[in-house]
Amino acid sequence: MATIEIYTSALCGYCHAAKRLLKSKNVGFTEIDVTTKPALRQKMMQRANGRHTVPQIFINGAHVGGYDDLSALDRQGKLDPLLA
């Protein structure tokens, strides 16, 4: 099973959508809420090549991107193999 990390913030609709998509795949993930934690947001930005928006999603340590990227992988049939 893949190791999934998702950086989120409390009021982010795209974050909720990404978590719903992952839950629909019956995979577990670690959520890292950066709402009030600037140090965690800074770490996210370093890992995500400077991207500062949430969500930022990592599968097995590789940066996938945000919700749009995750959703595109799913539509292309490329998400399930990453999650296996």
PDB file of N, CA, C and O in Angstrom:
ATOM      1  N   MET A   1       0.850  -1.192   0.000  1.00  0.00           N
ATOM      2  CA  MET A   1       0.000   0.000   0.000  1.00  0.00           C
ATOM      3  C   MET A   1       0.885   1.241   0.000  1.00  0.00           C
ATOM      4  O   MET A   1       1.929   1.269   0.652  1.00  0.00           O
ATOM      5  N   ALA A   2       0.470   2.242  -0.719  1.00  0.00           N
ATOM      6  CA  ALA A   2       1.231   3.487  -0.856  1.00  0.00           C
ATOM      7  C   ALA A   2       1.194   4.307   0.433  1.00  0.00           C
ATOM      8  O   ALA A   2       0.251   4.222   1.220  1.00  0.00           O
ATOM      9  N   THR A   3       2.235   5.094   0.623  1.00  0.00           N
ATOM     10  CA  THR A   3       2.287   6.064   1.710  1.00  0.00           C
ATOM     11  C   THR A   3       1.856   7.404   1.119  1.00  0.00           C
ATOM     12  O   THR A   3       2.472   7.901   0.176  1.00  0.00           O
ATOM     13  N   ILE A   4       0.796   7.985   1.678  1.00  0.00           N
ATOM     14  CA  ILE A   4       0.236   9.223   1.135  1.00  0.00           C
ATOM     15  C   ILE A   4       0.249  10.299   2.210  1.00  0.00           C
ATOM     16  O   ILE A   4      -0.187  10.075   3.339  1.00  0.00           O
ATOM     17  N   GLU A   5       0.756  11.468   1.842  1.00  0.00           N
ATOM     18  CA  GLU A   5       0.727  12.636   2.714  1.00  0.00           C
ATOM     19  C   GLU A   5      -0.007  13.738   1.974  1.00  0.00           C
ATOM     20  O   GLU A   5       0.215  13.960   0.784  1.00  0.00           O
ATOM     21  N   ILE A   6      -0.886  14.426   2.695  1.00  0.00           N
ATOM     22  CA  ILE A   6      -1.620  15.531   2.082  1.00  0.00           C
ATOM     23  C   ILE A   6      -1.582  16.729   3.026  1.00  0.00           C
ATOM     24  O   ILE A   6      -2.047  16.669   4.164  1.00  0.00           O
ATOM     25  N   TYR A   7      -1.016  17.813   2.517  1.00  0.00           N
ATOM     26  CA  TYR A   7      -0.975  19.069   3.262  1.00  0.00           C
ATOM     27  C   TYR A   7      -2.281  19.808   2.999  1.00  0.00           C
ATOM     28  O   TYR A   7      -2.682  19.980   1.848  1.00  0.00           O
ATOM     29  N   THR A   8      -2.945  20.243   4.067  1.00  0.00           N
ATOM     30  CA  THR A   8      -4.267  20.850   3.952  1.00  0.00           C
ATOM     31  C   THR A   8      -4.378  22.094   4.825  1.00  0.00           C
ATOM     32  O   THR A   8      -3.490  22.408   5.618  1.00  0.00           O
ATOM     33  N   SER A   9      -5.497  22.790   4.652  1.00  0.00           N
ATOM     34  CA  SER A   9      -5.909  23.825   5.599  1.00  0.00           C
ATOM     35  C   SER A   9      -7.405  23.637   5.854  1.00  0.00           C
ATOM     36  O   SER A   9      -8.116  23.029   5.053  1.00  0.00           O
ATOM     37  N   ALA A  10      -7.854  24.160   6.960  1.00  0.00           N
ATOM     38  CA  ALA A  10      -9.196  23.869   7.456  1.00  0.00           C
ATOM     39  C   ALA A  10     -10.329  24.264   6.501  1.00  0.00           C
ATOM     40  O   ALA A  10     -11.292  23.512   6.354  1.00  0.00           O
ATOM     41  N   LEU A  11     -10.233  25.408   5.865  1.00  0.00           N
ATOM     42  CA  LEU A  11     -11.350  25.915   5.071  1.00  0.00           C
ATOM     43  C   LEU A  11     -11.165  25.727   3.566  1.00  0.00           C
ATOM     44  O   LEU A  11     -11.770  26.445   2.770  1.00  0.00           O
ATOM     45  N   CYS A  12     -10.346  24.781   3.185  1.00  0.00           N
ATOM     46  CA  CYS A  12     -10.011  24.577   1.778  1.00  0.00           C
ATOM     47  C   CYS A  12     -10.930  23.536   1.142  1.00  0.00           C
ATOM     48  O   CYS A  12     -10.872  22.357   1.492  1.00  0.00           O
ATOM     49  N   GLY A  13     -11.762  23.964   0.224  1.00  0.00           N
ATOM     50  CA  GLY A  13     -12.673  23.059  -0.469  1.00  0.00           C
ATOM     51  C   GLY A  13     -11.944  22.025  -1.309  1.00  0.00           C
ATOM     52  O   GLY A  13     -12.374  20.874  -1.380  1.00  0.00           O
ATOM     53  N   TYR A  14     -10.845  22.417  -1.947  1.00  0.00           N
ATOM     54  CA  TYR A  14     -10.074  21.469  -2.746  1.00  0.00           C
ATOM     55  C   TYR A  14      -9.422  20.402  -1.862  1.00  0.00           C
ATOM     56  O   TYR A  14      -9.264  19.255  -2.281  1.00  0.00           O
ATOM     57  N   CYS A  15      -9.048  20.784  -0.644  1.00  0.00           N
ATOM     58  CA  CYS A  15      -8.487  19.819   0.305  1.00  0.00           C
ATOM     59  C   CYS A  15      -9.527  18.756   0.645  1.00  0.00           C
ATOM     60  O   CYS A  15      -9.233  17.560   0.661  1.00  0.00           O
ATOM     61  N   HIS A  16     -10.750  19.215   0.915  1.00  0.00           N
ATOM     62  CA  HIS A  16     -11.832  18.270   1.234  1.00  0.00           C
ATOM     63  C   HIS A  16     -12.119  17.360   0.041  1.00  0.00           C
ATOM     64  O   HIS A  16     -12.372  16.168   0.218  1.00  0.00           O
ATOM     65  N   ALA A  17     -12.082  17.912  -1.165  1.00  0.00           N
ATOM     66  CA  ALA A  17     -12.325  17.109  -2.369  1.00  0.00           C
ATOM     67  C   ALA A  17     -11.217  16.063  -2.553  1.00  0.00           C
ATOM     68  O   ALA A  17     -11.504  14.921  -2.910  1.00  0.00           O
ATOM     69  N   ALA A  18      -9.972  16.439  -2.315  1.00  0.00           N
ATOM     70  CA  ALA A  18      -8.858  15.498  -2.452  1.00  0.00           C
ATOM     71  C   ALA A  18      -8.989  14.371  -1.428  1.00  0.00           C
ATOM     72  O   ALA A  18      -8.762  13.206  -1.752  1.00  0.00           O
ATOM     73  N   LYS A  19      -9.351  14.715  -0.208  1.00  0.00           N
ATOM     74  CA  LYS A  19      -9.519  13.682   0.826  1.00  0.00           C
ATOM     75  C   LYS A  19     -10.680  12.754   0.478  1.00  0.00           C
ATOM     76  O   LYS A  19     -10.591  11.546   0.700  1.00  0.00           O
ATOM     77  N   ARG A  20     -11.765  13.301  -0.064  1.00  0.00           N
ATOM     78  CA  ARG A  20     -12.897  12.454  -0.491  1.00  0.00           C
ATOM     79  C   ARG A  20     -12.469  11.483  -1.583  1.00  0.00           C
ATOM     80  O   ARG A  20     -12.828  10.306  -1.551  1.00  0.00           O
ATOM     81  N   LEU A  21     -11.701  11.978  -2.547  1.00  0.00           N
ATOM     82  CA  LEU A  21     -11.238  11.118  -3.633  1.00  0.00           C
ATOM     83  C   LEU A  21     -10.361   9.991  -3.090  1.00  0.00           C
ATOM     84  O   LEU A  21     -10.522   8.835  -3.480  1.00  0.00           O
ATOM     85  N   LEU A  22      -9.440  10.323  -2.197  1.00  0.00           N
ATOM     86  CA  LEU A  22      -8.574   9.295  -1.623  1.00  0.00           C
ATOM     87  C   LEU A  22      -9.374   8.299  -0.788  1.00  0.00           C
ATOM     88  O   LEU A  22      -9.117   7.096  -0.836  1.00  0.00           O
ATOM     89  N   LYS A  23     -10.338   8.797  -0.028  1.00  0.00           N
ATOM     90  CA  LYS A  23     -11.183   7.896   0.770  1.00  0.00           C
ATOM     91  C   LYS A  23     -11.998   6.975  -0.131  1.00  0.00           C
ATOM     92  O   LYS A  23     -12.225   5.814   0.211  1.00  0.00           O
ATOM     93  N   SER A  24     -12.439   7.482  -1.274  1.00  0.00           N
ATOM     94  CA  SER A  24     -13.210   6.653  -2.200  1.00  0.00           C
ATOM     95  C   SER A  24     -12.366   5.517  -2.772  1.00  0.00           C
ATOM     96  O   SER A  24     -12.901   4.517  -3.252  1.00  0.00           O
ATOM     97  N   LYS A  25     -11.045   5.677  -2.718  1.00  0.00           N
ATOM     98  CA  LYS A  25     -10.117   4.639  -3.181  1.00  0.00           C
ATOM     99  C   LYS A  25      -9.746   3.680  -2.046  1.00  0.00           C
ATOM    100  O   LYS A  25      -8.958   2.754  -2.239  1.00  0.00           O
ATOM    101  N   ASN A  26     -10.323   3.913  -0.861  1.00  0.00           N
ATOM    102  CA  ASN A  26     -10.058   3.072   0.316  1.00  0.00           C
ATOM    103  C   ASN A  26      -8.578   3.008   0.681  1.00  0.00           C
ATOM    104  O   ASN A  26      -8.049   1.945   1.007  1.00  0.00           O
ATOM    105  N   VAL A  27      -7.925   4.162   0.621  1.00  0.00           N
ATOM    106  CA  VAL A  27      -6.524   4.241   1.028  1.00  0.00           C
ATOM    107  C   VAL A  27      -6.410   5.194   2.216  1.00  0.00           C
ATOM    108  O   VAL A  27      -7.143   6.177   2.325  1.00  0.00           O
ATOM    109  N   GLY A  28      -5.488   4.877   3.083  1.00  0.00           N
ATOM    110  CA  GLY A  28      -5.227   5.750   4.212  1.00  0.00           C
ATOM    111  C   GLY A  28      -4.234   6.827   3.815  1.00  0.00           C
ATOM    112  O   GLY A  28      -3.475   6.666   2.860  1.00  0.00           O
ATOM    113  N   PHE A  29      -4.247   7.921   4.553  1.00  0.00           N
ATOM    114  CA  PHE A  29      -3.303   9.009   4.282  1.00  0.00           C
ATOM    115  C   PHE A  29      -3.026   9.762   5.565  1.00  0.00           C
ATOM    116  O   PHE A  29      -3.806   9.721   6.517  1.00  0.00           O
ATOM    117  N   THR A  30      -1.908  10.445   5.567  1.00  0.00           N
ATOM    118  CA  THR A  30      -1.544  11.310   6.682  1.00  0.00           C
ATOM    119  C   THR A  30      -1.871  12.733   6.276  1.00  0.00           C
ATOM    120  O   THR A  30      -1.373  13.234   5.268  1.00  0.00           O
ATOM    121  N   GLU A  31      -2.714  13.379   7.070  1.00  0.00           N
ATOM    122  CA  GLU A  31      -3.088  14.769   6.806  1.00  0.00           C
ATOM    123  C   GLU A  31      -2.228  15.683   7.655  1.00  0.00           C
ATOM    124  O   GLU A  31      -2.093  15.485   8.862  1.00  0.00           O
ATOM    125  N   ILE A  32      -1.648  16.683   7.014  1.00  0.00           N
ATOM    126  CA  ILE A  32      -0.812  17.663   7.703  1.00  0.00           C
ATOM    127  C   ILE A  32      -1.479  19.022   7.525  1.00  0.00           C
ATOM    128  O   ILE A  32      -1.407  19.624   6.453  1.00  0.00           O
ATOM    129  N   ASP A  33      -2.125  19.496   8.580  1.00  0.00           N
ATOM    130  CA  ASP A  33      -2.868  20.757   8.537  1.00  0.00           C
ATOM    131  C   ASP A  33      -1.906  21.914   8.774  1.00  0.00           C
ATOM    132  O   ASP A  33      -1.290  22.008   9.835  1.00  0.00           O
ATOM    133  N   VAL A  34      -1.780  22.790   7.787  1.00  0.00           N
ATOM    134  CA  VAL A  34      -0.850  23.919   7.873  1.00  0.00           C
ATOM    135  C   VAL A  34      -1.548  25.236   8.199  1.00  0.00           C
ATOM    136  O   VAL A  34      -0.940  26.303   8.118  1.00  0.00           O
ATOM    137  N   THR A  35      -2.829  25.158   8.571  1.00  0.00           N
ATOM    138  CA  THR A  35      -3.626  26.369   8.799  1.00  0.00           C
ATOM    139  C   THR A  35      -2.922  27.357   9.723  1.00  0.00           C
ATOM    140  O   THR A  35      -2.805  28.537   9.391  1.00  0.00           O
ATOM    141  N   THR A  36      -2.461  26.898  10.856  1.00  0.00           N
ATOM    142  CA  THR A  36      -1.848  27.801  11.842  1.00  0.00           C
ATOM    143  C   THR A  36      -0.405  27.404  12.145  1.00  0.00           C
ATOM    144  O   THR A  36       0.113  27.699  13.222  1.00  0.00           O
ATOM    145  N   LYS A  37       0.234  26.741  11.202  1.00  0.00           N
ATOM    146  CA  LYS A  37       1.593  26.254  11.442  1.00  0.00           C
ATOM    147  C   LYS A  37       2.528  26.692  10.304  1.00  0.00           C
ATOM    148  O   LYS A  37       2.754  25.936   9.359  1.00  0.00           O
ATOM    149  N   PRO A  38       3.064  27.907  10.399  1.00  0.00           N
ATOM    150  CA  PRO A  38       3.931  28.422   9.335  1.00  0.00           C
ATOM    151  C   PRO A  38       5.137  27.530   9.043  1.00  0.00           C
ATOM    152  O   PRO A  38       5.563  27.439   7.892  1.00  0.00           O
ATOM    153  N   ALA A  39       5.690  26.877  10.052  1.00  0.00           N
ATOM    154  CA  ALA A  39       6.860  26.017   9.822  1.00  0.00           C
ATOM    155  C   ALA A  39       6.481  24.824   8.950  1.00  0.00           C
ATOM    156  O   ALA A  39       7.256  24.421   8.083  1.00  0.00           O
ATOM    157  N   LEU A  40       5.298  24.259   9.170  1.00  0.00           N
ATOM    158  CA  LEU A  40       4.843  23.140   8.337  1.00  0.00           C
ATOM    159  C   LEU A  40       4.540  23.607   6.917  1.00  0.00           C
ATOM    160  O   LEU A  40       4.822  22.891   5.956  1.00  0.00           O
ATOM    161  N   ARG A  41       3.970  24.800   6.780  1.00  0.00           N
ATOM    162  CA  ARG A  41       3.710  25.345   5.441  1.00  0.00           C
ATOM    163  C   ARG A  41       5.030  25.558   4.696  1.00  0.00           C
ATOM    164  O   ARG A  41       5.126  25.289   3.499  1.00  0.00           O
ATOM    165  N   GLN A  42       6.037  26.037   5.409  1.00  0.00           N
ATOM    166  CA  GLN A  42       7.353  26.253   4.798  1.00  0.00           C
ATOM    167  C   GLN A  42       7.947  24.925   4.330  1.00  0.00           C
ATOM    168  O   GLN A  42       8.512  24.845   3.239  1.00  0.00           O
ATOM    169  N   LYS A  43       7.819  23.889   5.151  1.00  0.00           N
ATOM    170  CA  LYS A  43       8.312  22.565   4.762  1.00  0.00           C
ATOM    171  C   LYS A  43       7.558  22.057   3.529  1.00  0.00           C
ATOM    172  O   LYS A  43       8.162  21.487   2.620  1.00  0.00           O
ATOM    173  N   MET A  44       6.235  22.266   3.502  1.00  0.00           N
ATOM    174  CA  MET A  44       5.427  21.869   2.351  1.00  0.00           C
ATOM    175  C   MET A  44       5.935  22.569   1.091  1.00  0.00           C
ATOM    176  O   MET A  44       6.099  21.940   0.046  1.00  0.00           O
ATOM    177  N   MET A  45       6.181  23.875   1.200  1.00  0.00           N
ATOM    178  CA  MET A  45       6.632  24.644   0.044  1.00  0.00           C
ATOM    179  C   MET A  45       7.991  24.149  -0.459  1.00  0.00           C
ATOM    180  O   MET A  45       8.226  24.099  -1.666  1.00  0.00           O
ATOM    181  N   GLN A  46       8.874  23.787   0.457  1.00  0.00           N
ATOM    182  CA  GLN A  46      10.172  23.252   0.046  1.00  0.00           C
ATOM    183  C   GLN A  46       9.996  21.934  -0.690  1.00  0.00           C
ATOM    184  O   GLN A  46      10.627  21.702  -1.722  1.00  0.00           O
ATOM    185  N   ARG A  47       9.146  21.082  -0.163  1.00  0.00           N
ATOM    186  CA  ARG A  47       8.925  19.770  -0.777  1.00  0.00           C
ATOM    187  C   ARG A  47       8.190  19.875  -2.108  1.00  0.00           C
ATOM    188  O   ARG A  47       8.392  19.055  -3.004  1.00  0.00           O
ATOM    189  N   ALA A  48       7.328  20.899  -2.234  1.00  0.00           N
ATOM    190  CA  ALA A  48       6.469  21.037  -3.418  1.00  0.00           C
ATOM    191  C   ALA A  48       7.030  22.048  -4.419  1.00  0.00           C
ATOM    192  O   ALA A  48       6.275  22.658  -5.176  1.00  0.00           O
ATOM    193  N   ASN A  49       8.328  22.223  -4.424  1.00  0.00           N
ATOM    194  CA  ASN A  49       8.978  23.112  -5.396  1.00  0.00           C
ATOM    195  C   ASN A  49       8.413  24.527  -5.380  1.00  0.00           C
ATOM    196  O   ASN A  49       8.211  25.135  -6.431  1.00  0.00           O
ATOM    197  N   GLY A  50       8.161  25.049  -4.180  1.00  0.00           N
ATOM    198  CA  GLY A  50       7.714  26.424  -4.041  1.00  0.00           C
ATOM    199  C   GLY A  50       6.217  26.640  -4.095  1.00  0.00           C
ATOM    200  O   GLY A  50       5.749  27.752  -3.850  1.00  0.00           O
ATOM    201  N   ARG A  51       5.456  25.614  -4.408  1.00  0.00           N
ATOM    202  CA  ARG A  51       3.994  25.785  -4.413  1.00  0.00           C
ATOM    203  C   ARG A  51       3.520  26.103  -3.005  1.00  0.00           C
ATOM    204  O   ARG A  51       3.912  25.441  -2.044  1.00  0.00           O
ATOM    205  N   HIS A  52       2.675  27.118  -2.890  1.00  0.00           N
ATOM    206  CA  HIS A  52       2.226  27.558  -1.571  1.00  0.00           C
ATOM    207  C   HIS A  52       0.747  27.286  -1.318  1.00  0.00           C
ATOM    208  O   HIS A  52       0.259  27.510  -0.210  1.00  0.00           O
ATOM    209  N   THR A  53       0.037  26.810  -2.322  1.00  0.00           N
ATOM    210  CA  THR A  53      -1.384  26.538  -2.153  1.00  0.00           C
ATOM    211  C   THR A  53      -1.594  25.116  -1.635  1.00  0.00           C
ATOM    212  O   THR A  53      -0.750  24.239  -1.816  1.00  0.00           O
ATOM    213  N   VAL A  54      -2.717  24.916  -1.000  1.00  0.00           N
ATOM    214  CA  VAL A  54      -3.098  23.579  -0.532  1.00  0.00           C
ATOM    215  C   VAL A  54      -4.292  23.099  -1.334  1.00  0.00           C
ATOM    216  O   VAL A  54      -5.059  23.925  -1.829  1.00  0.00           O
ATOM    217  N   PRO A  55      -4.477  21.818  -1.479  1.00  0.00           N
ATOM    218  CA  PRO A  55      -3.632  20.763  -0.930  1.00  0.00           C
ATOM    219  C   PRO A  55      -2.378  20.556  -1.772  1.00  0.00           C
ATOM    220  O   PRO A  55      -2.331  20.907  -2.951  1.00  0.00           O
ATOM    221  N   GLN A  56      -1.378  19.985  -1.143  1.00  0.00           N
ATOM    222  CA  GLN A  56      -0.201  19.461  -1.838  1.00  0.00           C
ATOM    223  C   GLN A  56      -0.122  17.998  -1.424  1.00  0.00           C
ATOM    224  O   GLN A  56      -0.140  17.672  -0.237  1.00  0.00           O
ATOM    225  N   ILE A  57      -0.035  17.128  -2.413  1.00  0.00           N
ATOM    226  CA  ILE A  57      -0.169  15.699  -2.182  1.00  0.00           C
ATOM    227  C   ILE A  57       1.114  14.983  -2.599  1.00  0.00           C
ATOM    228  O   ILE A  57       1.692  15.264  -3.649  1.00  0.00           O
ATOM    229  N   PHE A  58       1.539  14.054  -1.750  1.00  0.00           N
ATOM    230  CA  PHE A  58       2.734  13.249  -1.990  1.00  0.00           C
ATOM    231  C   PHE A  58       2.349  11.778  -1.876  1.00  0.00           C
ATOM    232  O   PHE A  58       1.703  11.368  -0.912  1.00  0.00           O
ATOM    233  N   ILE A  59       2.751  10.992  -2.866  1.00  0.00           N
ATOM    234  CA  ILE A  59       2.515   9.557  -2.845  1.00  0.00           C
ATOM    235  C   ILE A  59       3.875   8.875  -2.902  1.00  0.00           C
ATOM    236  O   ILE A  59       4.642   9.062  -3.847  1.00  0.00           O
ATOM    237  N   ASN A  60       4.160   8.078  -1.871  1.00  0.00           N
ATOM    238  CA  ASN A  60       5.472   7.414  -1.740  1.00  0.00           C
ATOM    239  C   ASN A  60       6.618   8.410  -1.852  1.00  0.00           C
ATOM    240  O   ASN A  60       7.657   8.121  -2.445  1.00  0.00           O
ATOM    241  N   GLY A  61       6.408   9.593  -1.268  1.00  0.00           N
ATOM    242  CA  GLY A  61       7.445  10.621  -1.241  1.00  0.00           C
ATOM    243  C   GLY A  61       7.529  11.481  -2.481  1.00  0.00           C
ATOM    244  O   GLY A  61       8.222  12.497  -2.479  1.00  0.00           O
ATOM    245  N   ALA A  62       6.834  11.096  -3.549  1.00  0.00           N
ATOM    246  CA  ALA A  62       6.870  11.869  -4.798  1.00  0.00           C
ATOM    247  C   ALA A  62       5.735  12.891  -4.813  1.00  0.00           C
ATOM    248  O   ALA A  62       4.597  12.578  -4.464  1.00  0.00           O
ATOM    249  N   HIS A  63       6.058  14.102  -5.218  1.00  0.00           N
ATOM    250  CA  HIS A  63       5.054  15.156  -5.286  1.00  0.00           C
ATOM    251  C   HIS A  63       4.123  14.919  -6.467  1.00  0.00           C
ATOM    252  O   HIS A  63       4.558  14.837  -7.615  1.00  0.00           O
ATOM    253  N   VAL A  64       2.827  14.809  -6.161  1.00  0.00           N
ATOM    254  CA  VAL A  64       1.807  14.604  -7.196  1.00  0.00           C
ATOM    255  C   VAL A  64       1.236  15.934  -7.641  1.00  0.00           C
ATOM    256  O   VAL A  64       0.893  16.108  -8.811  1.00  0.00           O
ATOM    257  N   GLY A  65       1.131  16.876  -6.713  1.00  0.00           N
ATOM    258  CA  GLY A  65       0.544  18.177  -7.004  1.00  0.00           C
ATOM    259  C   GLY A  65      -0.652  18.415  -6.106  1.00  0.00           C
ATOM    260  O   GLY A  65      -0.715  17.922  -4.980  1.00  0.00           O
ATOM    261  N   GLY A  66      -1.604  19.183  -6.628  1.00  0.00           N
ATOM    262  CA  GLY A  66      -2.811  19.500  -5.880  1.00  0.00           C
ATOM    263  C   GLY A  66      -3.983  18.634  -6.294  1.00  0.00           C
ATOM    264  O   GLY A  66      -3.816  17.590  -6.926  1.00  0.00           O
ATOM    265  N   TYR A  67      -5.178  19.090  -5.925  1.00  0.00           N
ATOM    266  CA  TYR A  67      -6.373  18.301  -6.227  1.00  0.00           C
ATOM    267  C   TYR A  67      -6.569  18.123  -7.730  1.00  0.00           C
ATOM    268  O   TYR A  67      -6.879  17.020  -8.182  1.00  0.00           O
ATOM    269  N   ASP A  68      -6.395  19.180  -8.505  1.00  0.00           N
ATOM    270  CA  ASP A  68      -6.585  19.065  -9.958  1.00  0.00           C
ATOM    271  C   ASP A  68      -5.661  18.008 -10.552  1.00  0.00           C
ATOM    272  O   ASP A  68      -6.061  17.245 -11.431  1.00  0.00           O
ATOM    273  N   ASP A  69      -4.432  17.969 -10.069  1.00  0.00           N
ATOM    274  CA  ASP A  69      -3.466  16.980 -10.551  1.00  0.00           C
ATOM    275  C   ASP A  69      -3.875  15.566 -10.148  1.00  0.00           C
ATOM    276  O   ASP A  69      -3.793  14.633 -10.947  1.00  0.00           O
ATOM    277  N   LEU A  70      -4.317  15.419  -8.891  1.00  0.00           N
ATOM    278  CA  LEU A  70      -4.762  14.119  -8.397  1.00  0.00           C
ATOM    279  C   LEU A  70      -5.965  13.628  -9.188  1.00  0.00           C
ATOM    280  O   LEU A  70      -6.025  12.463  -9.583  1.00  0.00           O
ATOM    281  N   SER A  71      -6.909  14.508  -9.414  1.00  0.00           N
ATOM    282  CA  SER A  71      -8.117  14.174 -10.162  1.00  0.00           C
ATOM    283  C   SER A  71      -7.784  13.803 -11.606  1.00  0.00           C
ATOM    284  O   SER A  71      -8.371  12.871 -12.156  1.00  0.00           O
ATOM    285  N   ALA A  72      -6.851  14.523 -12.219  1.00  0.00           N
ATOM    286  CA  ALA A  72      -6.445  14.215 -13.594  1.00  0.00           C
ATOM    287  C   ALA A  72      -5.809  12.835 -13.667  1.00  0.00           C
ATOM    288  O   ALA A  72      -6.073  12.080 -14.603  1.00  0.00           O
ATOM    289  N   LEU A  73      -4.970  12.496 -12.686  1.00  0.00           N
ATOM    290  CA  LEU A  73      -4.378  11.154 -12.652  1.00  0.00           C
ATOM    291  C   LEU A  73      -5.470  10.088 -12.570  1.00  0.00           C
ATOM    292  O   LEU A  73      -5.382   9.045 -13.217  1.00  0.00           O
ATOM    293  N   ASP A  74      -6.489  10.362 -11.773  1.00  0.00           N
ATOM    294  CA  ASP A  74      -7.588   9.401 -11.635  1.00  0.00           C
ATOM    295  C   ASP A  74      -8.339   9.237 -12.955  1.00  0.00           C
ATOM    296  O   ASP A  74      -8.636   8.114 -13.363  1.00  0.00           O
ATOM    297  N   ARG A  75      -8.646  10.344 -13.623  1.00  0.00           N
ATOM    298  CA  ARG A  75      -9.366  10.283 -14.900  1.00  0.00           C
ATOM    299  C   ARG A  75      -8.560   9.547 -15.972  1.00  0.00           C
ATOM    300  O   ARG A  75      -9.130   8.889 -16.842  1.00  0.00           O
ATOM    301  N   GLN A  76      -7.242   9.661 -15.903  1.00  0.00           N
ATOM    302  CA  GLN A  76      -6.370   9.011 -16.890  1.00  0.00           C
ATOM    303  C   GLN A  76      -6.079   7.562 -16.548  1.00  0.00           C
ATOM    304  O   GLN A  76      -5.385   6.874 -17.296  1.00  0.00           O
ATOM    305  N   GLY A  77      -6.604   7.092 -15.420  1.00  0.00           N
ATOM    306  CA  GLY A  77      -6.347   5.729 -15.001  1.00  0.00           C
ATOM    307  C   GLY A  77      -4.960   5.507 -14.421  1.00  0.00           C
ATOM    308  O   GLY A  77      -4.509   4.366 -14.323  1.00  0.00           O
ATOM    309  N   LYS A  78      -4.272   6.583 -14.035  1.00  0.00           N
ATOM    310  CA  LYS A  78      -2.905   6.477 -13.531  1.00  0.00           C
ATOM    311  C   LYS A  78      -2.818   6.533 -12.014  1.00  0.00           C
ATOM    312  O   LYS A  78      -1.753   6.281 -11.449  1.00  0.00           O
ATOM    313  N   LEU A  79      -3.921   6.861 -11.343  1.00  0.00           N
ATOM    314  CA  LEU A  79      -3.878   6.986  -9.882  1.00  0.00           C
ATOM    315  C   LEU A  79      -3.851   5.625  -9.195  1.00  0.00           C
ATOM    316  O   LEU A  79      -3.045   5.405  -8.291  1.00  0.00           O
ATOM    317  N   ASP A  80      -4.713   4.719  -9.609  1.00  0.00           N
ATOM    318  CA  ASP A  80      -4.790   3.415  -8.953  1.00  0.00           C
ATOM    319  C   ASP A  80      -3.447   2.687  -8.914  1.00  0.00           C
ATOM    320  O   ASP A  80      -3.101   2.135  -7.869  1.00  0.00           O
ATOM    321  N   PRO A  81      -2.671   2.660 -10.008  1.00  0.00           N
ATOM    322  CA  PRO A  81      -1.360   2.008  -9.928  1.00  0.00           C
ATOM    323  C   PRO A  81      -0.424   2.669  -8.917  1.00  0.00           C
ATOM    324  O   PRO A  81       0.379   1.984  -8.284  1.00  0.00           O
ATOM    325  N   LEU A  82      -0.515   3.990  -8.758  1.00  0.00           N
ATOM    326  CA  LEU A  82       0.312   4.684  -7.782  1.00  0.00           C
ATOM    327  C   LEU A  82      -0.073   4.312  -6.359  1.00  0.00           C
ATOM    328  O   LEU A  82       0.774   4.274  -5.467  1.00  0.00           O
ATOM    329  N   LEU A  83      -1.354   4.037  -6.154  1.00  0.00           N
ATOM    330  CA  LEU A  83      -1.864   3.739  -4.823  1.00  0.00           C
ATOM    331  C   LEU A  83      -1.662   2.276  -4.429  1.00  0.00           C
ATOM    332  O   LEU A  83      -1.774   1.929  -3.253  1.00  0.00           O
ATOM    333  N   ALA A  84      -1.368   1.428  -5.397  1.00  0.00           N
ATOM    334  CA  ALA A  84      -1.245  -0.017  -5.119  1.00  0.00           C
ATOM    335  C   ALA A  84      -0.017  -0.332  -4.286  1.00  0.00           C
ATOM    336  O   ALA A  84       0.231  -1.494  -3.966  1.00  0.00           O
TER     337      ALA A  84
END
